[in-house]
């Protein structure tokens, strides 16, 4: 076959693409060109209605309530009132009230099709699930009945540059790009912490709950965010895919508002998001289960700021940079007849605007009700790594294993953020699922988690009081991280 590239127009069944639109946070990826599959339609596609529902039971029974937290000094009760409450990783989103709960955490209805075959196609969807589409992040009350999840139109008039505009997924990590139902119930920590962005009006320091100078004021420090991006943005994207023999090369470049999905305005500057991938076709599979070997990389950059007074004056701009790379392989990758396997690896990197956690890691409780904090300066860095394996036994059974590492604030920019603010999270996730039909699936995951605060708090002075205060703070942060334990989840997913 000639190595002359051609502009790809995919021909696929409606059944294969109808399952492609789901919540998308926490999803892993197979060897498939998600950007093209989501952004384009076969020439013979009409206007199919699709939907997806997830019913999930999540249980954090391995966690402990805080016990033994002490006041490092001063007349106020300080963090001692946190005793008896749970780490935010031990209470289930989006309400963050219970350590165990049953939730309809994804409920999607949408339509996609052609307005002019091979020229103009569209995708629209709404989500009514219990998730950050319909709750403000870390707020315990539902914000709205349903929200727009996807609303985009693609124009295919320029060879090599399809143009897509509206509310769409940002080019980024494979774990966030895959729109089909995920292999794992629990998303990776790196994705949650670095890519599912929470927007705050005012910023507070995690240890005290007090406003960070130049980044907030007492009147607008909130226990919850005012919006989230859910891996999406309003903007315009150029993309396409090119075929070279068995290779498919795909690119996407998007300019977006850099704001929450419910916001029509942008921040002080537009976001730029880019992704590239190269996939080698392997025999077998189709749609989200296409067999292949894929390598990919992405870059996201934008600016964020905060309100610093009651008049709405904005702080200086802070750069938000995210980038990463990885690989996926799906199919008989160990030789014909050796069964179907999946291998994957991801590396995530972040500079600036690192979401930390509710102060003292408490969401519900009297200690400032869990004020949120973001390490905004560019010298604050985080990174994460995932390695996964999947084995498919026939068309019914699937077995999964994932190791993850997250290092939050492994480098910090002072004086606000210090080495003691670093958090390391290791986890192993074991999964098994059974497909009753291609559209109805039951999954079980068990996750072992190890949270650590690897650096002790340093005394601010060489005095007995300062040394004792630092020792108490170090003990407190170890109590907080040690309280996080294992969890398990059961999820029933249905798509049509």
C-alpha positions in Angstrom: 0.0 0.0 0.0 1.2 3.5 -0.8 2.6 5.7 2.0 0.7 8.6 0.5 -1.6 9.8 3.2 -5.3 10.0 2.8 -7.9 12.0 4.6 -9.8 9.4 6.7 -13.5 9.1 6.6 -14.5 6.3 9.0 -17.3 3.9 8.2 -18.7 2.3 11.4 -21.8 0.9 12.7 -24.1 3.0 14.9 -23.9 0.3 17.6 -20.1 0.7 17.7 -20.2 4.5 18.2 -23.4 4.8 20.3 -21.5 3.7 23.4 -18.8 6.3 23.0 -20.4 9.0 25.0 -20.2 8.6 28.8 -19.0 10.6 31.7 -15.4 10.1 30.7 -13.7 10.9 34.0 -11.8 7.9 35.2 -11.8 6.2 31.9 -8.9 4.2 30.6 -8.1 3.9 26.9 -7.7 1.2 24.4 -6.0 1.3 21.0 -8.5 3.6 19.2 -8.6 7.1 17.7 -10.9 8.7 20.2 -10.6 12.2 18.7 -11.8 11.2 15.3 -14.4 8.7 16.5 -16.1 11.3 18.7 -15.7 14.2 16.4 -16.9 12.6 13.1 -19.7 10.5 11.8 -20.0 7.9 9.0 -21.6 9.2 5.8 -24.7 7.0 6.3 -25.3 7.9 10.0 -28.7 9.4 10.6 -29.7 10.9 14.0 -29.3 8.1 16.6 -30.3 8.6 20.2 -27.9 7.2 22.7 -27.7 6.9 26.4 -25.7 5.6 29.3 -26.3 4.9 33.0 -24.0 3.9 35.8 -25.2 2.6 39.2 -22.3 2.5 41.6 -21.8 1.4 45.2 -18.6 2.6 46.7 -17.4 1.6 50.2 -14.4 3.2 52.0 -14.6 0.8 55.0 -10.8 0.6 55.2 -10.6 4.2 56.4 -10.5 5.5 59.9 -11.9 8.7 61.4 -9.3 11.2 62.6 -8.2 10.5 66.2 -5.4 12.2 68.2 -5.1 15.5 66.2 -3.7 18.2 68.5 -3.5 21.9 68.6 0.1 23.0 67.7 -0.2 26.1 69.8 -2.2 29.2 70.5 -5.5 30.0 72.3 -7.9 28.7 69.6 -9.0 25.0 69.4 -7.3 24.8 66.0 -7.4 21.4 64.2 -8.5 19.4 67.2 -12.1 19.8 66.1 -11.3 17.6 63.1 -11.2 14.5 65.3 -14.0 12.2 64.5 -14.2 13.3 60.8 -12.9 11.6 57.7 -10.4 12.4 55.0 -12.0 13.7 51.8 -10.7 10.6 50.0 -12.9 8.5 52.4 -16.2 10.1 51.7 -17.9 9.6 48.3 -18.3 12.4 45.7 -20.3 14.4 44.9 -21.9 14.9 48.3 -18.9 13.9 50.4 -21.0 12.9 53.4 -20.9 9.1 53.6 -18.1 6.6 53.6 -20.4 4.2 51.8 -23.1 5.1 49.3 -25.1 3.9 46.3 -25.2 6.5 43.5 -26.5 7.0 40.0 -23.2 8.7 39.2 -23.7 8.9 35.4 -27.0 9.4 33.5 -26.5 10.5 29.9 -28.9 11.1 27.1 -27.8 12.5 23.7 -27.9 12.4 20.0 -25.4 12.5 17.2 -25.5 12.5 13.4 -25.0 14.3 10.2 -26.5 17.7 9.1 -24.7 17.3 5.7 -23.1 13.9 5.3 -19.3 14.0 5.3 -19.4 17.8 5.7 -21.2 18.8 8.9 -22.0 16.6 11.9 -23.0 17.2 15.5 -23.0 15.8 19.0 -25.2 16.8 21.9 -25.7 15.2 25.3 -27.0 16.1 28.8 -26.0 14.5 32.1 -28.4 14.1 35.1 -26.1 12.0 37.2 -24.8 12.5 40.7 -21.5 14.1 39.7 -19.7 17.4 39.3 -21.8 18.3 36.2 -24.7 18.9 38.6 -22.9 19.6 41.9 -20.5 22.4 42.7 -17.2 20.6 43.7 -17.3 19.8 47.4 -20.7 21.3 47.9 -23.1 18.9 49.5 -26.2 20.2 47.8 -27.2 19.5 44.2 -26.9 22.6 42.0 -29.1 21.6 39.0 -31.2 18.7 37.7 -29.1 18.2 34.6 -26.3 19.9 32.7 -25.1 20.0 29.1 -22.2 17.5 28.8 -21.5 17.8 25.1 -22.6 20.3 22.4 -20.5 20.5 19.3 -20.6 20.8 15.6 -17.8 19.5 13.2 -17.1 21.0 9.8 -15.2 18.9 7.3 -14.5 21.1 4.4 -10.7 21.7 4.5 -8.6 18.6 3.7 -6.4 17.8 6.7 -8.2 20.2 9.1 -11.6 19.4 10.4 -13.0 22.2 12.6 -15.1 21.4 15.7 -16.7 24.1 17.9 -18.7 24.1 21.1 -18.5 22.3 24.4 -16.1 19.3 23.8 -13.4 17.2 25.4 -10.1 18.9 25.7 -7.2 17.2 23.9 -5.4 15.6 26.8 -4.6 12.3 28.6 -6.0 9.1 27.2 -7.7 8.3 30.5 -9.9 11.4 30.0 -10.3 11.2 26.3 -12.0 7.8 26.1 -15.8 8.3 26.0 -16.7 4.6 26.4 -17.4 3.1 29.8 -14.2 2.8 31.8 -12.3 -0.4 32.7 -11.8 0.8 36.3 -14.5 2.1 38.6 -12.1 4.5 40.4 -10.2 7.0 38.3 -6.5 7.4 38.8 -5.4 9.9 41.5 -3.3 11.8 38.9 -6.3 12.4 36.7 -8.5 13.5 39.6 -6.0 15.8 41.1 -4.4 17.3 38.0 -7.0 17.2 35.2 -10.5 17.4 36.6 -10.2 21.1 37.4 -12.0 22.8 40.3 -12.5 26.6 40.0 -12.3 28.8 43.1 -13.0 32.5 43.5 -10.6 32.9 46.4 -7.6 30.8 47.4 -6.6 29.7 51.0 -3.6 28.0 52.5 -4.2 24.4 53.4 -2.8 24.4 56.9 -4.6 27.4 58.3 -7.6 28.0 56.0 -6.7 31.7 55.9 -6.6 33.6 52.6 -3.3 33.5 50.7 -2.1 37.2 50.4 -2.8 38.4 46.9 -5.0 35.4 46.1 -8.1 35.9 48.1 -9.8 37.7 51.0 -11.8 36.6 54.0 -15.2 37.3 52.4 -14.9 34.9 49.5 -13.0 31.9 50.9 -15.4 29.1 50.3 -15.7 25.4 51.3 -16.5 24.5 47.7 -15.7 25.4 44.2 -18.0 27.4 41.9 -17.6 25.1 38.9 -15.6 22.2 37.3 -14.4 21.4 33.8 -15.0 17.6 33.7 -12.3 17.4 31.1 -14.2 19.7 28.8 -14.2 23.3 27.6 -16.0 25.7 25.4 -13.8 26.4 22.4 -12.8 25.6 18.8 -10.6 22.7 17.7 -8.8 21.7 14.6 -8.1 18.0 14.1 -7.7 15.2 11.7 -6.3 11.7 11.2 -4.0 10.4 8.4 -3.5 6.8 7.2 0.0 5.5 6.3 -0.3 1.8 5.6 -1.1 0.2 9.0 -0.3 3.5 10.9 -2.9 6.1 11.8 -1.5 9.5 12.9 -3.9 11.9 14.6 -3.6 15.5 15.9 -5.8 17.9 17.7 -5.3 21.6 18.6 -7.9 23.4 20.6 -8.3 27.0 21.9 -10.7 27.2 24.8 -12.1 29.5 27.5 -10.2 27.8 30.3 -13.2 27.9 32.6 -15.9 25.6 34.0 -18.5 24.0 31.8 -21.3 26.2 33.1 -19.3 29.4 32.3 -19.6 31.2 29.0 -16.7 33.6 29.6 -13.0 32.9 29.6 -10.2 33.6 32.1 -7.7 36.4 31.4 -6.3 34.4 28.5 -7.4 31.5 26.3 -6.3 28.0 27.0 -4.3 26.0 24.3 -4.6 22.3 24.3 -2.8 19.9 21.9 -2.5 16.2 21.5 -0.9 13.8 19.0 -1.0 10.1 18.6 0.3 7.3 16.4 -1.5 4.0 16.3 -0.4 0.7 14.6 -3.4 -1.4 13.6 -3.6 -5.0 14.8 -6.1 -7.5 13.4 -9.5 -7.7 15.2 -11.7 -5.5 17.2 -13.8 -2.5 16.3 -15.1 0.8 17.8 -13.8 1.3 21.4 -12.4 -2.3 21.3 -10.2 -1.7 18.2 -7.0 -3.7 18.4 -3.8 -1.8 18.0 -0.7 -0.3 19.6 -0.8 3.4 20.3 1.6 6.0 21.6 0.4 9.5 22.5 1.3 12.8 24.1 -0.4 16.1 25.0 0.1 19.7 26.2 -2.3 22.0 28.0 -1.6 25.6 29.0 -3.6 28.5 30.3 -3.8 31.2 32.9 -5.9 31.4 36.1 -6.5 34.1 38.7 -8.5 34.8 41.9 -10.6 37.7 43.3 -8.7 39.6 45.9 -11.3 42.0 47.2 -15.1 42.6 47.4 -15.0 44.7 44.3 -13.9 41.7 42.2 -10.3 42.9 41.6 -8.4 40.1 40.0 -5.1 38.8 41.2 -2.1 38.4 39.0 -2.2 35.6 36.4 -0.9 32.1 37.3 0.2 29.7 34.6 -1.5 26.3 34.6 0.5 23.8 32.6 -0.3 20.1 32.1 1.5 17.6 29.9 2.1 13.9 29.6 2.6 10.9 27.4 1.9 7.2 27.3 1.1 4.0 25.4 -1.7 1.5 25.0 -1.8 -1.9 23.3 -4.9 -4.1 22.9 -5.3 -7.4 21.1 -3.3 -10.7 20.8 -0.1 -8.8 21.6 1.7 -11.9 22.9 1.1 -13.8 19.7 -1.9 -15.3 17.8 -3.8 -17.7 20.0 -2.4 -16.3 23.2 -5.7 -14.5 24.1 -6.7 -10.9 24.2 -4.6 -8.6 26.5 -4.4 -4.9 27.3 -1.2 -3.1 28.4 -1.0 0.6 29.2 1.2 3.2 30.8 0.7 6.9 31.5 2.9 9.7 32.8 1.3 13.0 34.0 3.1 16.2 34.8 1.8 19.5 36.2 3.2 23.0 36.9 1.2 25.6 38.8 -2.5 25.5 39.9 -2.0 22.3 41.8 -5.3 21.4 43.6 -4.3 20.5 47.2 -7.3 19.3 49.2 -9.8 20.7 51.7 -7.9 22.2 54.6 -6.8 19.5 57.0 -8.4 17.2 54.4 -11.8 17.5 56.1 -14.8 18.1 54.0 -17.6 18.0 56.5 -17.0 19.4 60.0 -16.6 22.5 62.1 -12.9 23.2 61.2 -13.7 25.9 58.5 -15.9 23.2 56.8 -13.0 22.1 54.6 -11.7 25.2 52.9 -10.1 24.4 49.6 -6.6 25.3 48.6 -4.7 25.5 45.3 -0.9 25.8 45.0 -1.1 28.4 42.3 2.5 29.4 41.7 4.4 28.0 38.8 7.2 26.5 40.9 4.7 24.1 42.5 4.8 20.8 40.7 3.1 17.5 40.7 3.3 14.2 38.7 1.7 10.9 38.4 2.3 7.5 36.8 0.0 4.6 36.0 0.7 1.1 34.7 -2.2 -1.3 33.9 -2.9 -4.7 32.5 -6.2 -6.3 31.3 -7.0 -9.8 30.3 -10.2 -10.8 28.4 -11.6 -14.3 28.8 -13.9 -14.7 25.9 -16.6 -12.0 25.4 -17.9 -12.1 28.9 -15.1 -11.9 31.5 -12.5 -9.1 32.0 -9.8 -9.0 34.6 -7.8 -5.7 35.3 -4.9 -4.6 37.4 -3.5 -1.1 37.8 -0.7 0.4 39.8 -0.7 4.2 40.4 1.6 6.7 41.9 0.9 10.4 42.6 3.4 12.9 43.9 1.7 16.2 44.8 3.9 19.2 45.4 7.1 17.2 45.1 8.6 20.6 44.3 7.2 23.8 45.9 7.5 27.5 45.6 7.8 29.4 48.9 7.1 31.0 51.1 3.4 29.9 51.1 4.1 26.3 50.1 6.9 24.2 51.7 8.3 20.7 51.5 6.0 19.4 54.2 3.0 20.0 51.9 4.1 17.2 49.6 1.8 14.2 49.4 2.6 10.8 48.0 -0.2 8.3 47.1 0.4 4.7 46.0 -2.4 2.5 45.0 -3.2 -0.9 43.5 -6.5 -1.6 41.9 -7.8 -5.1 41.2 -10.9 -5.5 39.0 -13.1 -8.1 37.5 -16.2 -7.5 35.3 -18.8 -9.6 33.5 -20.7 -8.5 30.4 -24.3 -9.9 30.4 -24.7 -8.3 26.9 -22.4 -5.9 24.9 -24.3 -3.0 26.6 -24.9 -4.4 30.1 -21.9 -4.9 32.3 -21.2 -5.5 36.0 -17.8 -4.6 37.5 -16.1 -5.1 40.9 -12.9 -3.2 42.0 -10.8 -3.4 45.1 -8.3 -0.7 45.7 -5.4 -0.7 48.2 -4.3 2.9 49.1 -1.2 4.2 50.9 -1.3 8.0 51.6 1.9 9.6 52.9 3.2 13.0 54.0 6.9 12.2 53.4 8.4 15.4 54.8 8.3 16.6 58.4 7.2 20.2 59.2 10.3 22.3 59.9 10.3 24.7 62.9 10.0 28.3 62.1 12.5 29.2 64.8 15.1 27.5 67.0 12.9 27.7 70.1 11.3 25.0 72.3 7.8 26.3 71.4 8.5 26.3 67.6 10.1 22.9 67.7 7.2 21.5 69.7 4.7 23.1 67.3 6.4 21.6 64.2 6.5 18.2 65.9 2.7 18.3 66.6 2.0 19.5 63.0 4.1 16.6 61.6 2.2 14.1 63.8 -1.1 15.7 62.7 -0.4 15.3 59.0 0.6 11.7 59.5 -2.7 11.0 61.3 -4.5 12.5 58.4 -2.7 10.5 55.7 -2.6 7.3 57.7 -6.4 7.4 58.1 -6.9 6.6 54.4 -7.4 2.9 53.8 -8.7 0.4 51.3 -12.0 0.7 49.4 -14.1 -1.3 47.0 -16.8 -0.6 44.5 -19.4 -2.3 42.4 -20.8 -0.7 39.3 -23.6 -1.7 36.8 -23.3 0.1 33.5 -25.9 0.1 30.7 -25.7 1.8 27.3 -27.9 2.0 24.3 
